[in-house]
């Protein structure tokens, strides 16, 4: 092919450069969209794209003083970066095939540009990869025509890949957010370990908490699978300012650590299982972003807050271990995940939840609970105690 085109060193250079552009773009798109395994490589297009765009975007957003506006600005990055990444892939393919055309020195009979102009090659490549089919420039070379056929096929495949990528991504995002929304009524917003334990201190609360931990064990496993395969989901933020997947995951780890280290009469076995998979998700996601655990982070549970936490649990009727080693056990459990959580919090600009709510507020669901308490407090003199008579159905009137 190169011998037919002249075989000069410059043509070889353009040809190799074009092949590199096309290969890297297709490989990166395959690893990001199709391959279910974690993408590797320090010089991947997607990795470099997010390194170069997330830091300036987050720095500008963090300068906004209003919390809700700041969170809104940060929430734009996830969907917008997906669109820009697709543009980068398409541009890499377009430039790569244009360089392949340029290496062939095929005459195009372009009235705007004379000779073997790279701008004409870019135009032919653009109309081919987007399947416009204008046909105003036709290369008079068998190899150039073969490249056109190849590029048009890759363009159709690229479009199909992009169309299939969006539903998978947003289905994973939707499944993640459902559980986060359900956690609001069970652990407050933002969710805290103290509030989750307190709201499960009723009779039968241990079984309800065990069921909740089973659900969050599966949620953590799905989070691990989806956010490692599609790291872009980590930038997608929740609908409400005080909610995030990171705060939900951290609060679940807090609850499990507390149950393992110092709470009795609860399903500690399930807490261990949930803790294992939740920590696995936290560590793997942090490593996926090359974030080392923070060693000098703020203490989320200093001694005075620890005493406040245990006093709150005791006041709710929860049996806690009050031995002198209880705080040390909890500190060791926290050391297994808090460093990674702090690293992700700083990188993604997502605040971590406290162990105890700093500013308790009235949740929406408590209005319903208050009305239910009023209904249960009605005296027996206002309750119909008559036995309801069963309704007799005639066989000829109701056929089953």
Beta strands, then each sheet from edge to edge (+ up, - down):
end
